[in-house]
Each structure stands twice: as structure tokens, then as C-alpha cells.
Amino acid sequence: MRGRNQRQDRGLVLGQLVATSPASVGQRFVTTGLAEAATPDAVAAAASRIAVFRVEPA
């Protein structure tokens, strides 16, 4: 069950990233073939193909 929650969280994070960033961020997912469209929903739907890393301050 934890894996499913992580995938859902990944989709939410990626969708929010696209919604709050310049258009070029969403477009990058399209030009690299990871998402169908440069929209928050399309990028969230492609979450299983997109690596997400957590960066914490040192």
C-alpha cells in the first residue's frame, strides 16, 4: 500500500511543480517524451515515468 501512496504523492508533487513554475518546466516533460502535454494533470499522470528526488539542505 505504501508504494501506491508514494506514486500518488509523486503525481501531486509533479502536478504542483508544473502549475507553479514557468511554462518551460512543463514543456520539458513533453520534449523529453515523458508526458503527453505540458499541463499539471498530464505530468501528474506520467509520474510513474518521472524520477523525483528529495533535496535537503546540508
Backbone as XML, in Angstrom:
<?xml version="1.0"?>
<chain id="A" units="angstrom">
  <residue number="1" name="MET">
    <atom name="N" x="0.820" y="-1.199" z="0.000"/>
    <atom name="CA" x="0.000" y="0.000" z="0.000"/>
    <atom name="C" x="0.862" y="1.260" z="0.000"/>
  </residue>
  <residue number="2" name="ARG">
    <atom name="N" x="2.004" y="1.207" z="0.646"/>
    <atom name="CA" x="2.874" y="2.378" z="0.708"/>
    <atom name="C" x="3.337" y="2.798" z="-0.686"/>
  </residue>
  <residue number="3" name="GLY">
    <atom name="N" x="3.655" y="1.850" z="-1.556"/>
    <atom name="CA" x="4.079" y="2.181" z="-2.908"/>
    <atom name="C" x="3.030" y="2.973" z="-3.658"/>
  </residue>
  <residue number="4" name="ARG">
    <atom name="N" x="1.776" y="2.600" z="-3.484"/>
    <atom name="CA" x="0.691" y="3.327" z="-4.144"/>
    <atom name="C" x="0.620" y="4.767" z="-3.654"/>
  </residue>
  <residue number="5" name="ASN">
    <atom name="N" x="0.753" y="4.980" z="-2.357"/>
    <atom name="CA" x="0.723" y="6.332" z="-1.803"/>
    <atom name="C" x="1.885" y="7.162" z="-2.314"/>
  </residue>
  <residue number="6" name="GLN">
    <atom name="N" x="3.048" y="6.554" z="-2.454"/>
    <atom name="CA" x="4.201" y="7.282" z="-2.974"/>
    <atom name="C" x="3.974" y="7.697" z="-4.421"/>
  </residue>
  <residue number="7" name="ARG">
    <atom name="N" x="3.350" y="6.841" z="-5.225"/>
    <atom name="CA" x="3.056" y="7.198" z="-6.618"/>
    <atom name="C" x="2.051" y="8.342" z="-6.676"/>
  </residue>
  <residue number="8" name="GLN">
    <atom name="N" x="1.051" y="8.301" z="-5.819"/>
    <atom name="CA" x="0.070" y="9.380" z="-5.791"/>
    <atom name="C" x="0.740" y="10.680" z="-5.361"/>
  </residue>
  <residue number="9" name="ASP">
    <atom name="N" x="1.582" y="10.591" z="-4.331"/>
    <atom name="CA" x="2.309" y="11.779" z="-3.868"/>
    <atom name="C" x="3.196" y="12.345" z="-4.968"/>
  </residue>
  <residue number="10" name="ARG">
    <atom name="N" x="3.852" y="11.460" z="-5.709"/>
    <atom name="CA" x="4.723" y="11.896" z="-6.803"/>
    <atom name="C" x="3.913" y="12.661" z="-7.842"/>
  </residue>
  <residue number="11" name="GLY">
    <atom name="N" x="2.751" y="12.161" z="-8.184"/>
    <atom name="CA" x="1.889" y="12.845" z="-9.140"/>
    <atom name="C" x="1.461" y="14.214" z="-8.641"/>
  </residue>
  <residue number="12" name="LEU">
    <atom name="N" x="1.110" y="14.293" z="-7.360"/>
    <atom name="CA" x="0.713" y="15.585" z="-6.794"/>
    <atom name="C" x="1.867" y="16.580" z="-6.819"/>
  </residue>
  <residue number="13" name="VAL">
    <atom name="N" x="3.055" y="16.114" z="-6.453"/>
    <atom name="CA" x="4.234" y="16.991" z="-6.436"/>
    <atom name="C" x="4.557" y="17.480" z="-7.842"/>
  </residue>
  <residue number="14" name="LEU">
    <atom name="N" x="4.550" y="16.569" z="-8.808"/>
    <atom name="CA" x="4.872" y="16.957" z="-10.181"/>
    <atom name="C" x="3.819" y="17.886" z="-10.767"/>
  </residue>
  <residue number="15" name="GLY">
    <atom name="N" x="2.554" y="17.607" z="-10.497"/>
    <atom name="CA" x="1.490" y="18.481" z="-10.976"/>
    <atom name="C" x="1.613" y="19.880" z="-10.393"/>
  </residue>
  <residue number="16" name="GLN">
    <atom name="N" x="1.924" y="19.942" z="-9.100"/>
    <atom name="CA" x="2.089" y="21.246" z="-8.448"/>
    <atom name="C" x="3.306" y="21.980" z="-9.004"/>
  </residue>
  <residue number="17" name="LEU">
    <atom name="N" x="4.371" y="21.234" z="-9.269"/>
    <atom name="CA" x="5.568" y="21.838" z="-9.864"/>
    <atom name="C" x="5.217" y="22.521" z="-11.180"/>
  </residue>
  <residue number="18" name="VAL">
    <atom name="N" x="4.492" y="21.824" z="-12.037"/>
    <atom name="CA" x="4.132" y="22.386" z="-13.348"/>
    <atom name="C" x="3.177" y="23.564" z="-13.184"/>
  </residue>
  <residue number="19" name="ALA">
    <atom name="N" x="2.255" y="23.462" z="-12.241"/>
    <atom name="CA" x="1.267" y="24.535" z="-12.035"/>
    <atom name="C" x="1.902" y="25.824" z="-11.521"/>
  </residue>
  <residue number="20" name="THR">
    <atom name="N" x="3.006" y="25.707" z="-10.784"/>
    <atom name="CA" x="3.594" y="26.889" z="-10.140"/>
    <atom name="C" x="4.910" y="27.342" z="-10.766"/>
  </residue>
  <residue number="21" name="SER">
    <atom name="N" x="5.305" y="26.714" z="-11.851"/>
    <atom name="CA" x="6.578" y="27.047" z="-12.498"/>
    <atom name="C" x="6.343" y="27.689" z="-13.863"/>
  </residue>
  <residue number="22" name="PRO">
    <atom name="N" x="7.377" y="28.268" z="-14.435"/>
    <atom name="CA" x="7.256" y="28.785" z="-15.801"/>
    <atom name="C" x="6.841" y="27.668" z="-16.768"/>
  </residue>
  <residue number="23" name="ALA">
    <atom name="N" x="6.226" y="28.039" z="-17.867"/>
    <atom name="CA" x="5.727" y="27.068" z="-18.851"/>
    <atom name="C" x="6.825" y="26.144" z="-19.358"/>
  </residue>
  <residue number="24" name="SER">
    <atom name="N" x="8.052" y="26.612" z="-19.371"/>
    <atom name="CA" x="9.154" y="25.785" z="-19.878"/>
    <atom name="C" x="9.364" y="24.524" z="-19.044"/>
  </residue>
  <residue number="25" name="VAL">
    <atom name="N" x="8.991" y="24.555" z="-17.779"/>
    <atom name="CA" x="9.149" y="23.374" z="-16.926"/>
    <atom name="C" x="8.231" y="22.261" z="-17.407"/>
  </residue>
  <residue number="26" name="GLY">
    <atom name="N" x="6.957" y="22.564" z="-17.618"/>
    <atom name="CA" x="6.025" y="21.568" z="-18.131"/>
    <atom name="C" x="6.396" y="21.123" z="-19.532"/>
  </residue>
  <residue number="27" name="GLN">
    <atom name="N" x="6.850" y="22.047" z="-20.345"/>
    <atom name="CA" x="7.225" y="21.720" z="-21.725"/>
    <atom name="C" x="8.407" y="20.760" z="-21.766"/>
  </residue>
  <residue number="28" name="ARG">
    <atom name="N" x="9.289" y="20.847" z="-20.797"/>
    <atom name="CA" x="10.456" y="19.961" z="-20.749"/>
    <atom name="C" x="10.015" y="18.501" z="-20.632"/>
  </residue>
  <residue number="29" name="PHE">
    <atom name="N" x="8.953" y="18.232" z="-19.872"/>
    <atom name="CA" x="8.454" y="16.867" z="-19.742"/>
    <atom name="C" x="7.896" y="16.360" z="-21.072"/>
  </residue>
  <residue number="30" name="VAL">
    <atom name="N" x="7.374" y="17.259" z="-21.880"/>
    <atom name="CA" x="6.835" y="16.877" z="-23.191"/>
    <atom name="C" x="7.973" y="16.641" z="-24.181"/>
  </residue>
  <residue number="31" name="THR">
    <atom name="N" x="8.921" y="17.546" z="-24.235"/>
    <atom name="CA" x="10.007" y="17.420" z="-25.217"/>
    <atom name="C" x="10.900" y="16.214" z="-24.932"/>
  </residue>
  <residue number="32" name="THR">
    <atom name="N" x="10.948" y="15.779" z="-23.690"/>
    <atom name="CA" x="11.730" y="14.591" z="-23.358"/>
    <atom name="C" x="10.914" y="13.309" z="-23.508"/>
  </residue>
  <residue number="33" name="GLY">
    <atom name="N" x="9.649" y="13.445" z="-23.874"/>
    <atom name="CA" x="8.803" y="12.275" z="-24.109"/>
    <atom name="C" x="8.213" y="11.659" z="-22.862"/>
  </residue>
  <residue number="34" name="LEU">
    <atom name="N" x="8.293" y="12.341" z="-21.750"/>
    <atom name="CA" x="7.777" y="11.790" z="-20.502"/>
    <atom name="C" x="6.288" y="12.041" z="-20.306"/>
  </residue>
  <residue number="35" name="ALA">
    <atom name="N" x="5.777" y="13.151" z="-20.814"/>
    <atom name="CA" x="4.364" y="13.497" z="-20.628"/>
    <atom name="C" x="3.732" y="13.816" z="-21.978"/>
  </residue>
  <residue number="36" name="GLU">
    <atom name="N" x="2.444" y="13.606" z="-22.061"/>
    <atom name="CA" x="1.683" y="13.865" z="-23.293"/>
    <atom name="C" x="1.486" y="15.362" z="-23.551"/>
  </residue>
  <residue number="37" name="ALA">
    <atom name="N" x="1.346" y="16.130" z="-22.468"/>
    <atom name="CA" x="1.096" y="17.568" z="-22.585"/>
    <atom name="C" x="1.774" y="18.286" z="-21.426"/>
  </residue>
  <residue number="38" name="ALA">
    <atom name="N" x="1.941" y="19.584" z="-21.563"/>
    <atom name="CA" x="2.623" y="20.381" z="-20.548"/>
    <atom name="C" x="1.636" y="20.940" z="-19.532"/>
  </residue>
  <residue number="39" name="THR">
    <atom name="N" x="0.710" y="20.104" z="-19.084"/>
    <atom name="CA" x="-0.287" y="20.522" z="-18.097"/>
    <atom name="C" x="-0.038" y="19.784" z="-16.786"/>
  </residue>
  <residue number="40" name="PRO">
    <atom name="N" x="-0.485" y="20.369" z="-15.670"/>
    <atom name="CA" x="-0.314" y="19.671" z="-14.390"/>
    <atom name="C" x="-0.911" y="18.261" z="-14.389"/>
  </residue>
  <residue number="41" name="ASP">
    <atom name="N" x="-2.092" y="18.090" z="-14.967"/>
    <atom name="CA" x="-2.737" y="16.772" z="-14.984"/>
    <atom name="C" x="-1.963" y="15.769" z="-15.831"/>
  </residue>
  <residue number="42" name="ALA">
    <atom name="N" x="-1.481" y="16.199" z="-16.986"/>
    <atom name="CA" x="-0.737" y="15.285" z="-17.865"/>
    <atom name="C" x="0.592" y="14.881" z="-17.243"/>
  </residue>
  <residue number="43" name="VAL">
    <atom name="N" x="1.258" y="15.805" z="-16.613"/>
    <atom name="CA" x="2.535" y="15.483" z="-15.974"/>
    <atom name="C" x="2.285" y="14.595" z="-14.753"/>
  </residue>
  <residue number="44" name="ALA">
    <atom name="N" x="1.239" y="14.868" z="-13.994"/>
    <atom name="CA" x="0.899" y="14.009" z="-12.852"/>
    <atom name="C" x="0.579" y="12.592" z="-13.320"/>
  </residue>
  <residue number="45" name="ALA">
    <atom name="N" x="-0.107" y="12.466" z="-14.438"/>
    <atom name="CA" x="-0.442" y="11.144" z="-14.976"/>
    <atom name="C" x="0.808" y="10.379" z="-15.421"/>
  </residue>
  <residue number="46" name="ALA">
    <atom name="N" x="1.857" y="11.095" z="-15.754"/>
    <atom name="CA" x="3.106" y="10.472" z="-16.203"/>
    <atom name="C" x="4.076" y="10.239" z="-15.050"/>
  </residue>
  <residue number="47" name="ALA">
    <atom name="N" x="3.620" y="10.411" z="-13.842"/>
    <atom name="CA" x="4.503" y="10.350" z="-12.669"/>
    <atom name="C" x="5.306" y="9.062" z="-12.574"/>
  </residue>
  <residue number="48" name="SER">
    <atom name="N" x="4.759" y="7.962" z="-13.033"/>
    <atom name="CA" x="5.482" y="6.689" z="-12.927"/>
    <atom name="C" x="6.721" y="6.654" z="-13.821"/>
  </residue>
  <residue number="49" name="ARG">
    <atom name="N" x="6.799" y="7.561" z="-14.789"/>
    <atom name="CA" x="7.956" y="7.607" z="-15.693"/>
    <atom name="C" x="8.943" y="8.714" z="-15.341"/>
  </residue>
  <residue number="50" name="ILE">
    <atom name="N" x="8.645" y="9.486" z="-14.303"/>
    <atom name="CA" x="9.458" y="10.648" z="-13.970"/>
    <atom name="C" x="10.111" y="10.443" z="-12.597"/>
  </residue>
  <residue number="51" name="ALA">
    <atom name="N" x="11.424" y="10.530" z="-12.559"/>
    <atom name="CA" x="12.152" y="10.398" z="-11.299"/>
    <atom name="C" x="11.962" y="11.660" z="-10.451"/>
  </residue>
  <residue number="52" name="VAL">
    <atom name="N" x="11.776" y="11.465" z="-9.180"/>
    <atom name="CA" x="11.628" y="12.571" z="-8.237"/>
    <atom name="C" x="12.650" y="12.364" z="-7.126"/>
  </residue>
  <residue number="53" name="PHE">
    <atom name="N" x="13.386" y="13.412" z="-6.828"/>
    <atom name="CA" x="14.411" y="13.340" z="-5.798"/>
    <atom name="C" x="14.099" y="14.341" z="-4.704"/>
  </residue>
  <residue number="54" name="ARG">
    <atom name="N" x="14.419" y="13.976" z="-3.501"/>
    <atom name="CA" x="14.265" y="14.905" z="-2.380"/>
    <atom name="C" x="15.636" y="15.515" z="-2.113"/>
  </residue>
  <residue number="55" name="VAL">
    <atom name="N" x="15.686" y="16.825" z="-2.045"/>
    <atom name="CA" x="16.931" y="17.524" z="-1.740"/>
    <atom name="C" x="16.745" y="18.231" z="-0.404"/>
  </residue>
  <residue number="56" name="GLU">
    <atom name="N" x="17.626" y="17.915" z="0.531"/>
    <atom name="CA" x="17.547" y="18.529" z="1.841"/>
    <atom name="C" x="18.778" y="19.389" z="2.066"/>
  </residue>
  <residue number="57" name="PRO">
    <atom name="N" x="18.596" y="20.538" z="2.704"/>
    <atom name="CA" x="19.744" y="21.398" z="2.986"/>
    <atom name="C" x="20.762" y="20.690" z="3.875"/>
  </residue>
  <residue number="58" name="ALA">
    <atom name="N" x="22.019" y="21.005" z="3.659"/>
    <atom name="CA" x="23.091" y="20.388" z="4.473"/>
    <atom name="C" x="23.168" y="21.021" z="5.830"/>
  </residue>
</chain>
